[in-house]
Amino acid sequence: MIRKPSAGDASVLQWAKSSYSDSSNGSECIEVAAASDTVHVRDSKNADGPRFAVPLAAWVEFVTYASRS
């Protein structure tokens, strides 16, 4: 995992929130933004706060694993 305080320039990333995110409980959601070789992750309620980035291959493995649970 790559940890960076800013994880790239947020102004050029297209952030997306899960369709499972419930607006009545907005305090429990993350947003992701895909770049060419990384996926950036941030807390949706603190968009200017800390974020991290992981290599695309690691994100694919995580999502595959999580979808089986």
N, CA, C and O atoms as a Tripos MOL2 file, in Angstrom:
@<TRIPOS>MOLECULE
protein
  276   275    69     0     0
PROTEIN
NO_CHARGES

@<TRIPOS>ATOM
      1 N           0.8420   -1.1700    0.0000 N.3       1 MET1
      2 CA          0.0000    0.0000    0.0000 C.3       1 MET1
      3 C           0.8870    1.2340    0.0000 C.2       1 MET1
      4 O           1.9200    1.2690    0.6700 O.2       1 MET1
      5 N           0.4810    2.2370   -0.7510 N.am      2 ILE2
      6 CA          1.1840    3.5100   -0.8110 C.3       2 ILE2
      7 C           0.4170    4.4980    0.0490 C.2       2 ILE2
      8 O          -0.7660    4.7390   -0.1910 O.2       2 ILE2
      9 N           1.0690    5.0660    1.0390 N.am      3 ARG3
     10 CA          0.4000    6.0610    1.8950 C.3       3 ARG3
     11 C           0.9880    7.4220    1.5980 C.2       3 ARG3
     12 O           2.2020    7.6090    1.6880 O.2       3 ARG3
     13 N           0.1420    8.3740    1.2450 N.am      4 LYS4
     14 CA          0.5590    9.7340    0.9580 C.3       4 LYS4
     15 C          -0.4020   10.6770    1.6570 C.2       4 LYS4
     16 O          -1.6020   10.4050    1.7000 O.2       4 LYS4
     17 N           0.0980   11.7910    2.2120 N.am      5 PRO5
     18 CA         -0.8130   12.7260    2.8670 C.3       5 PRO5
     19 C          -1.8630   13.2750    1.9280 C.2       5 PRO5
     20 O          -3.0080   13.4720    2.3360 O.2       5 PRO5
     21 N          -1.5040   13.5270    0.6730 N.am      6 SER6
     22 CA         -2.4760   14.1100   -0.2460 C.3       6 SER6
     23 C          -2.9300   13.1360   -1.3110 C.2       6 SER6
     24 O          -3.9610   13.3650   -1.9440 O.2       6 SER6
     25 N          -2.1960   12.0530   -1.5300 N.am      7 ALA7
     26 CA         -2.5320   11.0150   -2.5140 C.3       7 ALA7
     27 C          -2.9200   11.5840   -3.8670 C.2       7 ALA7
     28 O          -3.8960   11.1420   -4.4720 O.2       7 ALA7
     29 N          -2.1790   12.5410   -4.3340 N.am      8 GLY8
     30 CA         -2.4480   13.0970   -5.6610 C.3       8 GLY8
     31 C          -3.2600   14.3670   -5.6100 C.2       8 GLY8
     32 O          -3.7160   14.7880   -4.5470 O.2       8 GLY8
     33 N          -3.4330   14.9650   -6.7500 N.am      9 ASP9
     34 CA         -4.1790   16.2140   -6.8650 C.3       9 ASP9
     35 C          -5.6670   15.9000   -6.9920 C.2       9 ASP9
     36 O          -6.1180   15.4370   -8.0400 O.2       9 ASP9
     37 N          -6.4240   16.1480   -5.9350 N.am     10 ALA10
     38 CA         -7.8500   15.8110   -5.9060 C.3      10 ALA10
     39 C          -8.6460   16.5530   -6.9610 C.2      10 ALA10
     40 O          -9.7370   16.1180   -7.3290 O.2      10 ALA10
     41 N          -8.1230   17.6600   -7.4520 N.am     11 SER11
     42 CA         -8.8700   18.4280   -8.4420 C.3      11 SER11
     43 C          -8.9580   17.7120   -9.7860 C.2      11 SER11
     44 O          -9.8520   18.0140  -10.5770 O.2      11 SER11
     45 N          -8.0510   16.7690  -10.0660 N.am     12 VAL12
     46 CA         -8.0910   16.0520  -11.3380 C.3      12 VAL12
     47 C          -8.6890   14.6510  -11.2110 C.2      12 VAL12
     48 O          -8.8790   13.9720  -12.2200 O.2      12 VAL12
     49 N          -8.9850   14.2170  -10.0050 N.am     13 LEU13
     50 CA         -9.5710   12.8980   -9.8050 C.3      13 LEU13
     51 C         -11.0910   12.9910   -9.8430 C.2      13 LEU13
     52 O         -11.6700   13.9780   -9.3900 O.2      13 LEU13
     53 N         -11.7300   11.9670  -10.3800 N.am     14 GLN14
     54 CA        -13.1840   11.8750  -10.4140 C.3      14 GLN14
     55 C         -13.6090   10.9130   -9.3040 C.2      14 GLN14
     56 O         -13.4950    9.6950   -9.4430 O.2      14 GLN14
     57 N         -14.0950   11.4750   -8.2100 N.am     15 TRP15
     58 CA        -14.4540   10.6700   -7.0510 C.3      15 TRP15
     59 C         -15.8520   10.0740   -7.2160 C.2      15 TRP15
     60 O         -16.7510   10.7100   -7.7670 O.2      15 TRP15
     61 N         -16.0160    8.8440   -6.7290 N.am     16 ALA16
     62 CA        -17.3070    8.1550   -6.8020 C.3      16 ALA16
     63 C         -17.6110    7.5210   -5.4500 C.2      16 ALA16
     64 O         -16.7110    7.0740   -4.7380 O.2      16 ALA16
     65 N         -18.8780    7.4920   -5.1160 N.am     17 LYS17
     66 CA        -19.3520    6.8870   -3.8690 C.3      17 LYS17
     67 C         -20.1610    5.6460   -4.2380 C.2      17 LYS17
     68 O         -20.8030    5.6100   -5.2880 O.2      17 LYS17
     69 N         -20.1330    4.6570   -3.3990 N.am     18 SER18
     70 CA        -20.8570    3.4210   -3.6410 C.3      18 SER18
     71 C         -22.3510    3.6630   -3.7870 C.2      18 SER18
     72 O         -22.9200    4.5230   -3.1160 O.2      18 SER18
     73 N         -22.9720    2.9060   -4.6590 N.am     19 SER19
     74 CA        -24.4300    2.9790   -4.7950 C.3      19 SER19
     75 C         -25.1150    2.4410   -3.5410 C.2      19 SER19
     76 O         -26.3030    2.6860   -3.3330 O.2      19 SER19
     77 N         -24.3790    1.7120   -2.7070 N.am     20 TYR20
     78 CA        -24.9100    1.2150   -1.4430 C.3      20 TYR20
     79 C         -24.8780    2.2760   -0.3530 C.2      20 TYR20
     80 O         -25.4130    2.0630    0.7350 O.2      20 TYR20
     81 N         -24.2550    3.4180   -0.6340 N.am     21 SER21
     82 CA        -24.1710    4.4880    0.3580 C.3      21 SER21
     83 C         -25.5590    5.0480    0.6030 C.2      21 SER21
     84 O         -26.2620    5.4290   -0.3330 O.2      21 SER21
     85 N         -25.9410    5.0940    1.8550 N.am     22 ASP22
     86 CA        -27.2630    5.5700    2.2550 C.3      22 ASP22
     87 C         -27.1400    7.0120    2.7240 C.2      22 ASP22
     88 O         -26.4080    7.2930    3.6730 O.2      22 ASP22
     89 N         -27.8380    7.9170    2.0800 N.am     23 SER23
     90 CA        -27.7450    9.3320    2.4400 C.3      23 SER23
     91 C         -28.2260    9.5950    3.8630 C.2      23 SER23
     92 O         -27.8630   10.6170    4.4450 O.2      23 SER23
     93 N         -29.0250    8.7140    4.4330 N.am     24 SER24
     94 CA        -29.4820    8.9140    5.8130 C.3      24 SER24
     95 C         -28.3800    8.5970    6.8170 C.2      24 SER24
     96 O         -28.4810    8.9630    7.9880 O.2      24 SER24
     97 N         -27.3330    7.9190    6.3660 N.am     25 ASN25
     98 CA        -26.2070    7.5920    7.2460 C.3      25 ASN25
     99 C         -24.9140    7.9200    6.5180 C.2      25 ASN25
    100 O         -24.0640    7.0510    6.3280 O.2      25 ASN25
    101 N         -24.7690    9.1570    6.1180 N.am     26 GLY26
    102 CA        -23.6240    9.5890    5.3320 C.3      26 GLY26
    103 C         -22.3000    9.5830    6.0540 C.2      26 GLY26
    104 O         -21.2650    9.8460    5.4410 O.2      26 GLY26
    105 N         -22.3060    9.2900    7.3430 N.am     27 SER27
    106 CA        -21.0520    9.3010    8.0910 C.3      27 SER27
    107 C         -20.2590    8.0160    7.9300 C.2      27 SER27
    108 O         -19.1700    7.8980    8.4920 O.2      27 SER27
    109 N         -20.7660    7.0630    7.1860 N.am     28 GLU28
    110 CA        -20.0850    5.7840    7.0460 C.3      28 GLU28
    111 C         -19.8540    5.4360    5.5840 C.2      28 GLU28
    112 O         -20.3140    4.3970    5.1110 O.2      28 GLU28
    113 N         -19.1580    6.2810    4.8830 N.am     29 CYS29
    114 CA        -18.9320    6.0080    3.4720 C.3      29 CYS29
    115 C         -17.5460    6.4680    3.0530 C.2      29 CYS29
    116 O         -16.9980    7.4320    3.5880 O.2      29 CYS29
    117 N         -17.0000    5.7580    2.0930 N.am     30 ILE30
    118 CA        -15.7550    6.1830    1.4820 C.3      30 ILE30
    119 C         -16.0380    6.5250    0.0260 C.2      30 ILE30
    120 O         -17.0640    6.1360   -0.5310 O.2      30 ILE30
    121 N         -15.1210    7.2510   -0.5740 N.am     31 GLU31
    122 CA        -15.1780    7.5450   -1.9980 C.3      31 GLU31
    123 C         -13.8860    7.0350   -2.6140 C.2      31 GLU31
    124 O         -12.8390    7.0310   -1.9670 O.2      31 GLU31
    125 N         -13.9640    6.6110   -3.8570 N.am     32 VAL32
    126 CA        -12.7820    6.1320   -4.5660 C.3      32 VAL32
    127 C         -12.6430    6.8900   -5.8790 C.2      32 VAL32
    128 O         -13.6230    7.3660   -6.4530 O.2      32 VAL32
    129 N         -11.4060    6.9880   -6.3350 N.am     33 ALA33
    130 CA        -11.1130    7.6120   -7.6290 C.3      33 ALA33
    131 C         -10.0100    6.7980   -8.2860 C.2      33 ALA33
    132 O          -8.9430    6.6000   -7.7050 O.2      33 ALA33
    133 N         -10.2690    6.3320   -9.4890 N.am     34 ALA34
    134 CA         -9.2920    5.5270  -10.2080 C.3      34 ALA34
    135 C          -8.4010    6.4220  -11.0610 C.2      34 ALA34
    136 O          -8.8830    7.3010  -11.7750 O.2      34 ALA34
    137 N          -7.1180    6.1870  -10.9770 N.am     35 ALA35
    138 CA         -6.1390    6.8260  -11.8530 C.3      35 ALA35
    139 C          -5.5740    5.7230  -12.7380 C.2      35 ALA35
    140 O          -6.0320    4.5830  -12.6640 O.2      35 ALA35
    141 N          -4.6100    6.0330  -13.5530 N.am     36 SER36
    142 CA         -4.1090    5.0470  -14.5200 C.3      36 SER36
    143 C          -3.5720    3.7790  -13.8650 C.2      36 SER36
    144 O          -3.7850    2.6890  -14.3960 O.2      36 SER36
    145 N          -2.8870    3.8850  -12.7380 N.am     37 ASP37
    146 CA         -2.3090    2.6930  -12.1180 C.3      37 ASP37
    147 C          -2.5520    2.6160  -10.6140 C.2      37 ASP37
    148 O          -1.9690    1.7700   -9.9360 O.2      37 ASP37
    149 N          -3.4070    3.4930  -10.0860 N.am     38 THR38
    150 CA         -3.7110    3.4900   -8.6610 C.3      38 THR38
    151 C          -5.1860    3.7800   -8.4230 C.2      38 THR38
    152 O          -5.8830    4.3150   -9.2850 O.2      38 THR38
    153 N          -5.6360    3.4150   -7.2420 N.am     39 VAL39
    154 CA         -6.9820    3.7620   -6.8030 C.3      39 VAL39
    155 C          -6.8260    4.5670   -5.5220 C.2      39 VAL39
    156 O          -6.1700    4.1260   -4.5790 O.2      39 VAL39
    157 N          -7.4270    5.7400   -5.4930 N.am     40 HIS40
    158 CA         -7.3530    6.6450   -4.3510 C.3      40 HIS40
    159 C          -8.6180    6.4690   -3.5170 C.2      40 HIS40
    160 O          -9.7070    6.2810   -4.0600 O.2      40 HIS40
    161 N          -8.4670    6.5300   -2.1950 N.am     41 VAL41
    162 CA         -9.5810    6.3230   -1.2750 C.3      41 VAL41
    163 C          -9.5960    7.4650   -0.2570 C.2      41 VAL41
    164 O          -8.5530    7.8580    0.2680 O.2      41 VAL41
    165 N         -10.7980    7.9920    0.0150 N.am     42 ARG42
    166 CA        -10.9400    9.0500    1.0230 C.3      42 ARG42
    167 C         -12.2600    8.8840    1.7640 C.2      42 ARG42
    168 O         -13.1510    8.1580    1.3220 O.2      42 ARG42
    169 N         -12.3670    9.5580    2.8810 N.am     43 ASP43
    170 CA        -13.5820    9.5920    3.6910 C.3      43 ASP43
    171 C         -14.5220   10.6180    3.0670 C.2      43 ASP43
    172 O         -14.1340   11.7740    2.8930 O.2      43 ASP43
    173 N         -15.7390   10.2280    2.7300 N.am     44 SER44
    174 CA        -16.6540   11.1320    2.0360 C.3      44 SER44
    175 C         -17.0450   12.3440    2.8750 C.2      44 SER44
    176 O         -17.3520   13.4000    2.3210 O.2      44 SER44
    177 N         -17.0410   12.2130    4.1920 N.am     45 LYS45
    178 CA        -17.4340   13.3540    5.0240 C.3      45 LYS45
    179 C         -16.2740   14.3050    5.2950 C.2      45 LYS45
    180 O         -16.4660   15.3630    5.8950 O.2      45 LYS45
    181 N         -15.0660   13.9360    4.8560 N.am     46 ASN46
    182 CA        -13.8880   14.7760    5.0490 C.3      46 ASN46
    183 C         -13.0580   14.7530    3.7660 C.2      46 ASN46
    184 O         -11.9370   14.2440    3.7490 O.2      46 ASN46
    185 N         -13.6170   15.3050    2.7020 N.am     47 ALA47
    186 CA        -13.0070   15.2280    1.3730 C.3      47 ALA47
    187 C         -11.6250   15.8760    1.3050 C.2      47 ALA47
    188 O         -10.8040   15.4830    0.4760 O.2      47 ALA47
    189 N         -11.3570   16.8510    2.1540 N.am     48 ASP48
    190 CA        -10.0450   17.5020    2.1520 C.3      48 ASP48
    191 C          -9.0740   16.8660    3.1360 C.2      48 ASP48
    192 O          -7.9300   17.3050    3.2570 O.2      48 ASP48
    193 N          -9.5250   15.8370    3.8360 N.am     49 GLY49
    194 CA         -8.6970   15.1880    4.8440 C.3      49 GLY49
    195 C          -7.7610   14.1530    4.2420 C.2      49 GLY49
    196 O          -7.5320   14.1320    3.0330 O.2      49 GLY49
    197 N          -7.2240   13.2970    5.0980 N.am     50 PRO50
    198 CA         -6.2710   12.2810    4.6390 C.3      50 PRO50
    199 C          -6.9050   11.3360    3.6350 C.2      50 PRO50
    200 O          -8.1100   11.0860    3.6590 O.2      50 PRO50
    201 N          -6.0780   10.8290    2.7690 N.am     51 ARG51
    202 CA         -6.5020    9.8060    1.8140 C.3      51 ARG51
    203 C          -5.3150    8.9140    1.5320 C.2      51 ARG51
    204 O          -4.1810    9.2450    1.8790 O.2      51 ARG51
    205 N          -5.5720    7.7980    0.9120 N.am     52 PHE52
    206 CA         -4.4670    6.9120    0.5520 C.3      52 PHE52
    207 C          -4.6960    6.3700   -0.8460 C.2      52 PHE52
    208 O          -5.7960    6.4500   -1.3930 O.2      52 PHE52
    209 N          -3.6320    5.8160   -1.4100 N.am     53 ALA53
    210 CA         -3.7070    5.2480   -2.7510 C.3      53 ALA53
    211 C          -3.0840    3.8580   -2.7230 C.2      53 ALA53
    212 O          -2.0890    3.6220   -2.0390 O.2      53 ALA53
    213 N          -3.6810    2.9520   -3.4710 N.am     54 VAL54
    214 CA         -3.1520    1.5950   -3.5880 C.3      54 VAL54
    215 C          -2.9670    1.2760   -5.0660 C.2      54 VAL54
    216 O          -3.6750    1.8140   -5.9170 O.2      54 VAL54
    217 N          -2.0150    0.4020   -5.3660 N.am     55 PRO55
    218 CA         -1.8600   -0.0180   -6.7600 C.3      55 PRO55
    219 C          -3.1530   -0.6600   -7.2690 C.2      55 PRO55
    220 O          -3.8640   -1.3240   -6.5150 O.2      55 PRO55
    221 N          -3.4410   -0.4610   -8.5290 N.am     56 LEU56
    222 CA         -4.6750   -0.9790   -9.1250 C.3      56 LEU56
    223 C          -4.8140   -2.4820   -8.9160 C.2      56 LEU56
    224 O          -5.9030   -2.9580   -8.5930 O.2      56 LEU56
    225 N          -3.7460   -3.2290   -9.0930 N.am     57 ALA57
    226 CA         -3.8170   -4.6880   -8.9240 C.3      57 ALA57
    227 C          -4.2250   -5.0610   -7.5010 C.2      57 ALA57
    228 O          -4.9990   -5.9990   -7.3130 O.2      57 ALA57
    229 N          -3.7240   -4.3490   -6.5040 N.am     58 ALA58
    230 CA         -4.0900   -4.6220   -5.1090 C.3      58 ALA58
    231 C          -5.5620   -4.3010   -4.8680 C.2      58 ALA58
    232 O          -6.2410   -5.0210   -4.1360 O.2      58 ALA58
    233 N          -6.0560   -3.2300   -5.4760 N.am     59 TRP59
    234 CA         -7.4730   -2.8680   -5.3200 C.3      59 TRP59
    235 C          -8.3600   -3.9520   -5.9250 C.2      59 TRP59
    236 O          -9.3700   -4.3290   -5.3310 O.2      59 TRP59
    237 N          -7.9940   -4.4520   -7.0950 N.am     60 VAL60
    238 CA         -8.7670   -5.5150   -7.7450 C.3      60 VAL60
    239 C          -8.8150   -6.7530   -6.8510 C.2      60 VAL60
    240 O          -9.8680   -7.3740   -6.7000 O.2      60 VAL60
    241 N          -7.6690   -7.1120   -6.2580 N.am     61 GLU61
    242 CA         -7.6440   -8.2580   -5.3500 C.3      61 GLU61
    243 C          -8.5420   -8.0150   -4.1400 C.2      61 GLU61
    244 O          -9.2760   -8.9120   -3.7250 O.2      61 GLU61
    245 N          -8.4890   -6.8060   -3.5690 N.am     62 PHE62
    246 CA         -9.3320   -6.4740   -2.4120 C.3      62 PHE62
    247 C         -10.8060   -6.5890   -2.7620 C.2      62 PHE62
    248 O         -11.5660   -7.2190   -2.0270 O.2      62 PHE62
    249 N         -11.2220   -5.9920   -3.8670 N.am     63 VAL63
    250 CA        -12.6360   -6.0150   -4.2500 C.3      63 VAL63
    251 C         -13.0960   -7.4390   -4.5340 C.2      63 VAL63
    252 O         -14.2060   -7.8210   -4.1650 O.2      63 VAL63
    253 N         -12.2560   -8.2140   -5.1800 N.am     64 THR64
    254 CA        -12.5880   -9.6230   -5.4430 C.3      64 THR64
    255 C         -12.7940  -10.3610   -4.1240 C.2      64 THR64
    256 O         -13.7730  -11.0900   -3.9620 O.2      64 THR64
    257 N         -11.8740  -10.1700   -3.1860 N.am     65 TYR65
    258 CA        -11.9840  -10.8090   -1.8720 C.3      65 TYR65
    259 C         -13.2450  -10.3380   -1.1400 C.2      65 TYR65
    260 O         -14.0070  -11.1560   -0.6240 O.2      65 TYR65
    261 N         -13.4600   -9.0440   -1.0980 N.am     66 ALA66
    262 CA        -14.5990   -8.4910   -0.3620 C.3      66 ALA66
    263 C         -15.9350   -8.9330   -0.9580 C.2      66 ALA66
    264 O         -16.9130   -9.0850   -0.2250 O.2      66 ALA66
    265 N         -15.9910   -9.1360   -2.2510 N.am     67 SER67
    266 CA        -17.2610   -9.5280   -2.8750 C.3      67 SER67
    267 C         -17.6270  -10.9720   -2.5540 C.2      67 SER67
    268 O         -18.7800  -11.3690   -2.7170 O.2      67 SER67
    269 N         -16.6640  -11.7530   -2.1020 N.am     68 ARG68
    270 CA        -16.9440  -13.1470   -1.7340 C.3      68 ARG68
    271 C         -17.4810  -13.2750   -0.3130 C.2      68 ARG68
    272 O         -18.0530  -14.3040    0.0450 O.2      68 ARG68
    273 N         -17.3020  -12.2510    0.4840 N.am     69 SER69
    274 CA        -17.6810  -12.3260    1.9110 C.3      69 SER69
    275 C         -19.1600  -12.1220    2.1100 C.2      69 SER69
    276 O         -19.6410  -12.1540    3.2430 O.2      69 SER69
@<TRIPOS>BOND
     1     1     2 1
     2     2     3 1
     3     3     4 2
     4     3     5 am
     5     5     6 1
     6     6     7 1
     7     7     8 2
     8     7     9 am
     9     9    10 1
    10    10    11 1
    11    11    12 2
    12    11    13 am
    13    13    14 1
    14    14    15 1
    15    15    16 2
    16    15    17 am
    17    17    18 1
    18    18    19 1
    19    19    20 2
    20    19    21 am
    21    21    22 1
    22    22    23 1
    23    23    24 2
    24    23    25 am
    25    25    26 1
    26    26    27 1
    27    27    28 2
    28    27    29 am
    29    29    30 1
    30    30    31 1
    31    31    32 2
    32    31    33 am
    33    33    34 1
    34    34    35 1
    35    35    36 2
    36    35    37 am
    37    37    38 1
    38    38    39 1
    39    39    40 2
    40    39    41 am
    41    41    42 1
    42    42    43 1
    43    43    44 2
    44    43    45 am
    45    45    46 1
    46    46    47 1
    47    47    48 2
    48    47    49 am
    49    49    50 1
    50    50    51 1
    51    51    52 2
    52    51    53 am
    53    53    54 1
    54    54    55 1
    55    55    56 2
    56    55    57 am
    57    57    58 1
    58    58    59 1
    59    59    60 2
    60    59    61 am
    61    61    62 1
    62    62    63 1
    63    63    64 2
    64    63    65 am
    65    65    66 1
    66    66    67 1
    67    67    68 2
    68    67    69 am
    69    69    70 1
    70    70    71 1
    71    71    72 2
    72    71    73 am
    73    73    74 1
    74    74    75 1
    75    75    76 2
    76    75    77 am
    77    77    78 1
    78    78    79 1
    79    79    80 2
    80    79    81 am
    81    81    82 1
    82    82    83 1
    83    83    84 2
    84    83    85 am
    85    85    86 1
    86    86    87 1
    87    87    88 2
    88    87    89 am
    89    89    90 1
    90    90    91 1
    91    91    92 2
    92    91    93 am
    93    93    94 1
    94    94    95 1
    95    95    96 2
    96    95    97 am
    97    97    98 1
    98    98    99 1
    99    99   100 2
   100    99   101 am
   101   101   102 1
   102   102   103 1
   103   103   104 2
   104   103   105 am
   105   105   106 1
   106   106   107 1
   107   107   108 2
   108   107   109 am
   109   109   110 1
   110   110   111 1
   111   111   112 2
   112   111   113 am
   113   113   114 1
   114   114   115 1
   115   115   116 2
   116   115   117 am
   117   117   118 1
   118   118   119 1
   119   119   120 2
   120   119   121 am
   121   121   122 1
   122   122   123 1
   123   123   124 2
   124   123   125 am
   125   125   126 1
   126   126   127 1
   127   127   128 2
   128   127   129 am
   129   129   130 1
   130   130   131 1
   131   131   132 2
   132   131   133 am
   133   133   134 1
   134   134   135 1
   135   135   136 2
   136   135   137 am
   137   137   138 1
   138   138   139 1
   139   139   140 2
   140   139   141 am
   141   141   142 1
   142   142   143 1
   143   143   144 2
   144   143   145 am
   145   145   146 1
   146   146   147 1
   147   147   148 2
   148   147   149 am
   149   149   150 1
   150   150   151 1
   151   151   152 2
   152   151   153 am
   153   153   154 1
   154   154   155 1
   155   155   156 2
   156   155   157 am
   157   157   158 1
   158   158   159 1
   159   159   160 2
   160   159   161 am
   161   161   162 1
   162   162   163 1
   163   163   164 2
   164   163   165 am
   165   165   166 1
   166   166   167 1
   167   167   168 2
   168   167   169 am
   169   169   170 1
   170   170   171 1
   171   171   172 2
   172   171   173 am
   173   173   174 1
   174   174   175 1
   175   175   176 2
   176   175   177 am
   177   177   178 1
   178   178   179 1
   179   179   180 2
   180   179   181 am
   181   181   182 1
   182   182   183 1
   183   183   184 2
   184   183   185 am
   185   185   186 1
   186   186   187 1
   187   187   188 2
   188   187   189 am
   189   189   190 1
   190   190   191 1
   191   191   192 2
   192   191   193 am
   193   193   194 1
   194   194   195 1
   195   195   196 2
   196   195   197 am
   197   197   198 1
   198   198   199 1
   199   199   200 2
   200   199   201 am
   201   201   202 1
   202   202   203 1
   203   203   204 2
   204   203   205 am
   205   205   206 1
   206   206   207 1
   207   207   208 2
   208   207   209 am
   209   209   210 1
   210   210   211 1
   211   211   212 2
   212   211   213 am
   213   213   214 1
   214   214   215 1
   215   215   216 2
   216   215   217 am
   217   217   218 1
   218   218   219 1
   219   219   220 2
   220   219   221 am
   221   221   222 1
   222   222   223 1
   223   223   224 2
   224   223   225 am
   225   225   226 1
   226   226   227 1
   227   227   228 2
   228   227   229 am
   229   229   230 1
   230   230   231 1
   231   231   232 2
   232   231   233 am
   233   233   234 1
   234   234   235 1
   235   235   236 2
   236   235   237 am
   237   237   238 1
   238   238   239 1
   239   239   240 2
   240   239   241 am
   241   241   242 1
   242   242   243 1
   243   243   244 2
   244   243   245 am
   245   245   246 1
   246   246   247 1
   247   247   248 2
   248   247   249 am
   249   249   250 1
   250   250   251 1
   251   251   252 2
   252   251   253 am
   253   253   254 1
   254   254   255 1
   255   255   256 2
   256   255   257 am
   257   257   258 1
   258   258   259 1
   259   259   260 2
   260   259   261 am
   261   261   262 1
   262   262   263 1
   263   263   264 2
   264   263   265 am
   265   265   266 1
   266   266   267 1
   267   267   268 2
   268   267   269 am
   269   269   270 1
   270   270   271 1
   271   271   272 2
   272   271   273 am
   273   273   274 1
   274   274   275 1
   275   275   276 2
@<TRIPOS>SUBSTRUCTURE
     1 MET1         2 RESIDUE 1 A MET
     2 ILE2         6 RESIDUE 1 A ILE
     3 ARG3        10 RESIDUE 1 A ARG
     4 LYS4        14 RESIDUE 1 A LYS
     5 PRO5        18 RESIDUE 1 A PRO
     6 SER6        22 RESIDUE 1 A SER
     7 ALA7        26 RESIDUE 1 A ALA
     8 GLY8        30 RESIDUE 1 A GLY
     9 ASP9        34 RESIDUE 1 A ASP
    10 ALA10       38 RESIDUE 1 A ALA
    11 SER11       42 RESIDUE 1 A SER
    12 VAL12       46 RESIDUE 1 A VAL
    13 LEU13       50 RESIDUE 1 A LEU
    14 GLN14       54 RESIDUE 1 A GLN
    15 TRP15       58 RESIDUE 1 A TRP
    16 ALA16       62 RESIDUE 1 A ALA
    17 LYS17       66 RESIDUE 1 A LYS
    18 SER18       70 RESIDUE 1 A SER
    19 SER19       74 RESIDUE 1 A SER
    20 TYR20       78 RESIDUE 1 A TYR
    21 SER21       82 RESIDUE 1 A SER
    22 ASP22       86 RESIDUE 1 A ASP
    23 SER23       90 RESIDUE 1 A SER
    24 SER24       94 RESIDUE 1 A SER
    25 ASN25       98 RESIDUE 1 A ASN
    26 GLY26      102 RESIDUE 1 A GLY
    27 SER27      106 RESIDUE 1 A SER
    28 GLU28      110 RESIDUE 1 A GLU
    29 CYS29      114 RESIDUE 1 A CYS
    30 ILE30      118 RESIDUE 1 A ILE
    31 GLU31      122 RESIDUE 1 A GLU
    32 VAL32      126 RESIDUE 1 A VAL
    33 ALA33      130 RESIDUE 1 A ALA
    34 ALA34      134 RESIDUE 1 A ALA
    35 ALA35      138 RESIDUE 1 A ALA
    36 SER36      142 RESIDUE 1 A SER
    37 ASP37      146 RESIDUE 1 A ASP
    38 THR38      150 RESIDUE 1 A THR
    39 VAL39      154 RESIDUE 1 A VAL
    40 HIS40      158 RESIDUE 1 A HIS
    41 VAL41      162 RESIDUE 1 A VAL
    42 ARG42      166 RESIDUE 1 A ARG
    43 ASP43      170 RESIDUE 1 A ASP
    44 SER44      174 RESIDUE 1 A SER
    45 LYS45      178 RESIDUE 1 A LYS
    46 ASN46      182 RESIDUE 1 A ASN
    47 ALA47      186 RESIDUE 1 A ALA
    48 ASP48      190 RESIDUE 1 A ASP
    49 GLY49      194 RESIDUE 1 A GLY
    50 PRO50      198 RESIDUE 1 A PRO
    51 ARG51      202 RESIDUE 1 A ARG
    52 PHE52      206 RESIDUE 1 A PHE
    53 ALA53      210 RESIDUE 1 A ALA
    54 VAL54      214 RESIDUE 1 A VAL
    55 PRO55      218 RESIDUE 1 A PRO
    56 LEU56      222 RESIDUE 1 A LEU
    57 ALA57      226 RESIDUE 1 A ALA
    58 ALA58      230 RESIDUE 1 A ALA
    59 TRP59      234 RESIDUE 1 A TRP
    60 VAL60      238 RESIDUE 1 A VAL
    61 GLU61      242 RESIDUE 1 A GLU
    62 PHE62      246 RESIDUE 1 A PHE
    63 VAL63      250 RESIDUE 1 A VAL
    64 THR64      254 RESIDUE 1 A THR
    65 TYR65      258 RESIDUE 1 A TYR
    66 ALA66      262 RESIDUE 1 A ALA
    67 SER67      266 RESIDUE 1 A SER
    68 ARG68      270 RESIDUE 1 A ARG
    69 SER69      274 RESIDUE 1 A SER
